[in-house]
Amino acid sequence: MNVIDVDAHPALEEKYDELVPVLLHGDIELCHYFLDMPKVREYLAGIR
């Protein structure tokens, strides 16, 4: 797991701006604003 300060990276700040916090798996955005556990579980079940 990597935690990245979006505000410290201009390109990420431009891309995610008001969506922080955001949870990604690679380039796939799983959720933003809050942890959407049902969506994360559904995603993880699909990659097994």
SVG drawing of the C-alpha trace seen along z (x, -y; Angstrom):
<svg xmlns="http://www.w3.org/2000/svg" viewBox="-22 -22 27 38">
<polyline fill="none" stroke="black" stroke-width="0.4" points="0.0,0.0 1.3,-3.5 0.0,-6.7 0.6,-9.7 0.0,-13.3 -1.9,-14.5 -1.3,-18.2 2.5,-17.5 2.2,-16.4 0.7,-19.1 -0.5,-16.5 -2.3,-14.5 -3.7,-17.6 -5.1,-18.7 -6.6,-15.3 -8.1,-14.5 -8.6,-18.0 -11.8,-17.8 -12.0,-14.0 -9.5,-13.5 -9.3,-11.1 -9.2,-8.7 -8.6,-5.0 -6.9,-3.5 -5.7,-0.1 -3.2,-0.9 -5.1,-3.3 -8.5,-2.1 -10.4,-4.5 -12.3,-2.4 -13.8,-5.2 -13.4,-8.8 -14.6,-11.0 -15.3,-7.9 -14.4,-4.3 -17.1,-2.4 -16.5,1.1 -19.2,2.8 -17.6,1.4 -14.1,2.4 -15.2,5.9 -16.9,6.3 -13.8,5.2 -11.5,7.4 -13.8,10.4 -13.6,9.8 -9.7,9.8 -9.2,13.1"/>
</svg>
